[in-house]
Amino acid sequence: MFIRGEPARITMRQAHIQERRFYNVVTAILNWRLLNLSEGSPAMKLEKHSLSILEEAIERMEEGFATLPDVSAEYDGERLQSVLLQVATRMQDNYPYFHPQYAGQMLKPPHPVARIAYMLAMWVNPNN
């Protein structure tokens, strides 16, 4: 199909096959949304148990920095909560990347260990 220096050429049949595949993917996504976002279907719940494990891990990690002087940052907790809740509301219309029925899903849903380890690393260095 690709000859050095020339653009790729596809036959009408190949174009029809690609168009059909695209149509099937879009149809599957729309059907999934209709099925799973309709009234009466059980709501999906985000896993939250790992947050307590993350908190325990942060406390354990903090013990390793006990010899350093305190550099606690001051912030307005109410303002932080307000902003974070606004962000959460805006994120409600994101694609459900984590959900197995999302067409762009990875091979497996993200494991809680991956999320916790990532957050733990972000606690030490949020710039990366």
N, C-alpha and C positions, 0 to 999 in steps of 0.2 A: 504494500500500500504506500509506503514512503520510499521515494527514490531520492538519493542524495541531491540536495539543492532544489528539489521540486516540492510544492505543497502536497499534502496528503489528498488523495482522491478516494471518495467512497462511492459505491454504486447506489442506485436508488433503493435497492433492496436493503443494503446496510443502513441507509438513512432511515428507512421505514422501521427497521428493527430498533435502532437507537431511539427513535421517536416513540415507539410502542413501549419500550422499557421506561422511558421518562414518564410517560402517561401512567403506567402501572405503579410507579413509585409515588407519584403525586396522588393518584387515586387511593392507594393504600394509606398514605398519611391522612388524607381527608376522611376516609372511612374510620380510621383509628380515632381521629379527633371527634367525629360524630358519635362513635360508640362510647368513648371514654369520657367525654365531656358533657354527655347528655344528663338530663335530670334523673335522679334516682340511682345513678351509678355510684358505687362506693368511692369516696375521695382517697387519693393517694396520700400517704403520710411520709414525711421526711424522717429518716432515722435520727433520733436525738439522744439515745442512750450513750453514745460515744462521747458526748460533751462532758459528762461527769468523769470519764476516763481521761479526756484531754486535760481537764482541770487538775486531776491528780498528777498527771505527767508534768504539767507546768510547775506545780508545787515541788515535785521531786527535782526537776531541772534547776529550779530556783536555789535549792540547797547547795548546788555546785558553785553559785556566784555569791555565797554568803560573805566572803572575805572582801568583796568590792564595796566601795562607798555607795550609799543610796543615791539614786538619780531618778526617783519617782517623778513622773510627769503629772502635772496638775491639769485637770480638764473638768468641764462642766458636764456632769453625768446626765442631767436632764436633756441638755442640748445634744449630747452624743446619742442618747436613746432616740430622740426625735429624728435626727439625721439617719440613723441606722434603720429605723422603721420606714422612713421614706424610701431608702434604698431597697429594702425588702419588698415594698409595694411595687416599685418600678421593676424589680426582677421577676415579678409574677408572670410577666408575659414572655419570658425567655423560653427557648426550646427546652424540653425536658431531656437534656443530654444524658442524664443519669438513668433514664427509664428504658427498660429493655424493648419497649414497643416504639421507641423513637427510631426513625429510619436511619439516622446517623450514629446510632449507638455503637460503642466500642464492642469488642468481642464479648466482654462480660461487664456487668455494672461495676462501678468503682467500689473497691473494698473499703470498709470503714477504717482499716489500718492505714490505707493510703491517705485518706482525708485527715486523720488524726496526726500522722507523721508530718504531712505537709504543713498543717497548722502549727505544730510544735516547732518546726523549722522557721516558720514565719514569725513566731514569737521572738526568736533570737535575732533574726535578720529579715525584717519586713521589706528590705530593699531588693530582695532577690525573689 
